[in-house]
Amino acid sequence: MKIKKILSLSPYNPYHTYSGATTRIFYLNSVLAKRYKVFIVVRNEGDLTPTFDSIPIINSSNRIISMMNPVLMIRLLLLVWKEKIDLVYVNSFWLGLYAFWLRIFGVPYFVDEQNVEFIRFKRVGNPIWRIAKIYEYFLCRFAMGITCTSEVDRNFLINQLGVVSSKIQVIRNGVDSKKYQLNPKAREKVRSELGIKDEQVFYFNGHFKYAPNIEALEHILKYVVPVLQLHSKSVRLLIVGSGEIPEDLKDKLESYDFVDVVGFVEILEDYISAADVCLVPLSSGGGTRIKIFEALRNGKYVISTPIGAEGIDVDFPNLKIAQLGKDFSDALEKIIGKTDLVGREDILRMEKLIKPFEWEYIAGGINFEETKSK
């Protein structure tokens, strides 16, 4: 099957990155747009000026309506007929209904499983996971092919949802190396703006409309803050990211002098450059964490839980895995005050190991033509 035109379904504005999901959508589609003519459904939010070669199809700004918009369903059907779309690429579990609809009229679809969603719901104790599992089963069952982020998720799809292995391509999450390399000038600028001198800087970044990241902030209060408080004169903790943090949680964090709730920043990579250690105390969620690759590429030392680093099967020298709880606190305590966490040899080894995680290389591995639906 020769693919020339793709209809990509994004639940967000795909032209900007402010979370792991939007980052993956942006980079996969920007690379695909070099191979195919891409029409892309975009939620009506923010600046919709295309930042890669594509034709935007505007969806509702309302999250619920955007998942099952009857007006959009008719518009997409007309588009498929007019443009002779060869394939639908579902960038999110949440827009699967459009894929089901267009499949009725003979248009096959691929689905990108950024997370195995029912697993994510189950991990946070959301009772909707059973319904999600049924929906996800049928979404994968009728797909021509599936992309996912790791062998871990591939095994979930095979063992938990009964997906035929030949339909699955592992397309890992990655990093833009040029964007996320250490920037000494940006480091000094951000540290100066925040009044940081010689303090060791720890940080956590995430999109705070995502429940696992709110859980992570709670874990930071329980397992990170008490350790850092013992060294409060020589450390700083930055909380960076978009979305509203619940007020009571934000107040607790801000009650500590060494904690800065920075919020949304335009240039995240500058704040990563300004820091020394990345913390990933996640206890739920799915997929692989783009924030870890970004921190590693920037030369940061990373402490993550096993779930936070799930799916990363490369032994990066600057990645420490620690169980949430005492192990995480102990791992943190051991590195406080150390300035040689990531040496020159570690940097050279990391740069070699991370090359296969370049987005251009990763997204170039997507093969719509050869995967066979069974």
N, C-alpha and C positions, 0 to 999 in steps of 0.2 A: 504494500500500500504506500503510494507516494504522497507525502504530506506537503502541502504548499501553504494552506491557510489554517490558522488556529484561532479558536475563540477561547480565551483564557478567562476564568471566573475568579475574581478576587473579592473577598469580603471587606477589603479596606481600600484606601487610596494607595495604589501600588507604586506611586512615583516618589515616595519619600519613606524613610526608614525611622521608626521610633520604637520598634520592638523586635524580638526574634522572628516572629511570624512575618512582619512587613519586610524585614531584611531578606529573608529567604525568597519571598514573592518578588521583591524588586530585582534581585540578582538573577534568579532563574529566568524570569521573563525578559530581562534586558539581554541576556545571552541568547535566548530562543528567538528574540526579535531580529537577530543577525542571520538566522537560518530560515525563518518563515515570516509570512505576513501575519502580524498578530493584531487581533481585535481583543480588547480587554475590558471586562466589566469592572467598574470602579465605584466605590461608595462615594456619594456626593459630600465630601468633606475636605477642607483645606484647599491648597493650590492644586488644580487638576491639570496643569500644564505638563504634557508628557516629558519625562526626563530620559526616555529611550524611545526608539522608533516603534510606535504603536498607535492604534486608533481607539480612543477611549469610548466606552458605552456607559453612560451615566446611570447609576442605580440610585435608589432612595438613600437619604442620609440616615433614616431610621433603621437601627440594626435588625429589628424583627421583620419589618416590611421588606428590607433588602434581601432576606432569605427566601421569600416566597412572594415576589412582586408580580401580580398578574399582568400588569402593563408591560413590564420588562419581559415576561415570558413570550408575549406576542411579538414584541420588538426583536427578540432574539430569533424567533422562528422565521420572521421575515428576513432578518439578516442572513441566516443560514441559507435560505432559498436564493436570495439575491447574490450573495458573495460565493456561494458554493463552498461553505466551510467544510474542511476535511475532518477536523477533530476538535473536540472540546477538552480543555485541560482544566480540571477542577482544582484550584489552589487551596481549597479548604473544605473540610467535612461539611461546613455550614451551608454551602451553596450546592449541595448534591441534588436538590430537587430540580434545579434547572437542567442538570445532566440527564436525570431520568426523563424529563419532559422532551428534550431534544433527541434522546435515543429512540423514542417512539417514532420519530420521523427519519430514522436511519443514520443519525450522526453518532459515531462512537465516541467514547470519552476515556481519558486517563484521569486518575485522581492522585493528587500529591498528599500523602499521609504525613503531614508535619509532625503529628503525634498520632499514636493509636488512641483515638479520643475516648473510647469507653474505658480504657485503662486509666487515663488521666482522671476521668470522673470518679472512677472506683477508688483511686488513691486518696482523693480528698473527701471520700465518704458521701458523695452526692448520689442520692438514690436514682437519679435519672440514668445512671450508667447502664442499667438493664435495657432501657429503651434505646439508648445510644448504641449499644452492642448490636441490637437487631437492625437498626438503621444502617450502621456501618457495615454489617454483614452484606446487606443487599447492595450498598454502594460499591463495595469491592467485588461482589459476585458478578455484577453486570458490567464492570469496567473492562475495557480492552486491555488496560495495563495499570500498574500502580507504581509510584515512586515513594520511597520512604527514606528516613535519615540514617538508619543504622541496621546492623545485623540483628541487634536486639529487637527492634521494631519489626523487622522482617520475620523473625521467629514468632513474635506475637501474632502477626497476621496469619501465618501458616497454622500455628498450633491453636490459637484462640478463635480465629474466624474462618478457618478452613480454606484459606486462599491458596490457589495452585501456585507453587513456587515459580513457575516459568513466567507468571504475570508480573513478578516483582523485580524492580530495579532499585538497588540501594544508591541513592543520590545524596551524599552526605551534606550536612551543613558546612559552611566554610567561612572564609575571611577574605577581605580585601586588603592584601598586604601593604599596598602603597598607602592606603588610608590609615591603617592602624599601626604602622611602625612608630617607634618612639620619636617624639618631637621635643627636643630639649627646650626650644624657645617657648612652645606652648606650655610645657611643664612649669617653667619659671613664671610665665604670665598668670596661669591659673592659681598657682601657689601664692603669688603675690596678692592677687585679688581676694583670696580667701584668708589672707593673713597667716599663711603657713611658712614657717622658717625651716627649722631642722627636724621637725616632727616626722615620725614615720606615718605614712598615710595609708589607711585601709579603705576599701570602698566596696559597695554593693550597688549594682545598677539593674534596673528592670522596668517593665511596664506595669504600673500598679493597678490597672484594671484586671490584671491576671491574678487569680486567687493564689496560686503557688508562690508568687512573689510577695504577697501580703503575709502568707505563712512564714516566708523566709525572714521578714522583718521581725516577726514575733520570736523566731529562733535567735535572731541577732540580739534582741533584748535579753534573752534567757542565757545564751551560751557565749556571746561575743562581748557585749557591753561589760559584764562583771570582770572579765579578764583585762580589757582595755582600761577600765576604771582604776586598776591598780597601778597603771602607768600613765595616768591622765595628762601629765605635764609633757609627755614626750610622744604622744600619739594623736592622730585625728582619724575620725571615721566619717566618710562621705556617703550619703544616700542619694543616688542620682537616678532620675527616670521620669517618664511621663505618667499621667494619671493621678488621681487624687488618693492620697493615703488617708485611711480613716482618722478622724480628728484625735481620738483618744490615743491611738498608736503614735501618731505624729507628735503629740504633746509629750508622751513618755520619752521618745527619742530625743526631742529637743531640750529636755530637762537636764541633759548632760552637756557640760561645756565643750567636751571634745567631739561632739557629734554635730555634723552639719547636714541638715536635710536640704539638699540643693535643689531638688525638683528637676523639671525638664531643662535640658541644655541643648543648644543648637548644634554644638560640635562635641559629641560625646568623646571622641578620640582624644581631644585635648585634656579632658578630665582623667582619662585612663593614663595618659602620659604623666599627669601630675601626681599620680598615686604610686604606691610601692607594692601593695598586696591586694589582690582581688579575692573577695569572699563569696562563695556560692553555697549557702547553707539551706539548700532545697530539700524538702521531704516529699514532694509530689511533683506532678507535671509529667511531660513526656518529650520524646524527640531527643535531639542533642542540643546543648546550650551554646548558641552562637557567641554569647558573652564570654565563654571560656576561650574560644579560639581568638577572639579579639584581644583579650588580656594576654594570652600566651604570645601572640605576634608582637605585642607591644613590649614584651620582655618582663611582664609582671610575674611574680610568684603567685600561684593560685592555690587556695585551699577550698576543696569542694567535697560535698557528701557524695556517696556512691550514686545516688539518684541524680544529683546535679551533673555528674560526669558520665552518666549512663550513655552507652553507645560509643564512647571515645576509647578506641582499642589501641591507641598509640602511646608508648611510654615517654611522654614529654618530661624532660628533666625538671621543669619548673611547675609541675602539677602534683600537688599532694592530695591524696584521697583520705578522708577521715570520716568515720561514722558520726552522725549528729549526736551531740551530747558531750560527755566528758572527753572523748577522743578528739572532737573538733576543738574544744576549749584548750586541750593539751597541745594540739598542733599549733594553735595560735600563740600560746604562751612561749613555746620554744623558739619562735622567730622574732619576738618583740625585741627591738633594739639592734637587730642584725642588719648590716648594710650590704652584706655580700651574698644575699639570698640567690641571686642569679648571676653567675660569673660569665666571663667571656666565652669559655668553652661551652657552657650551657646555652648561651645565645646562638652560637654557631650550630650546635646540634639541633636546637629548636627550629631555626630557620630552614634547615634541611628537612626536618620531619614535617613541617607545616606546608611545604610546597604543594603536595597533592591536595591540600584543602583550599587552594585558590578557587574562587567562585567560577572563573572562566573555565578552568579545567574541569571542575565538578559538573557544572551545568552542561558543558559540552558532551558529557557522557550520557545524557538523556537520549534514548533511541525509541522514537514512536513507531518506526516502520517495522521493526523486527519482532516486537513483543506480540505474542499471539494469545487472544482470549480463549479460555477453555472452560 
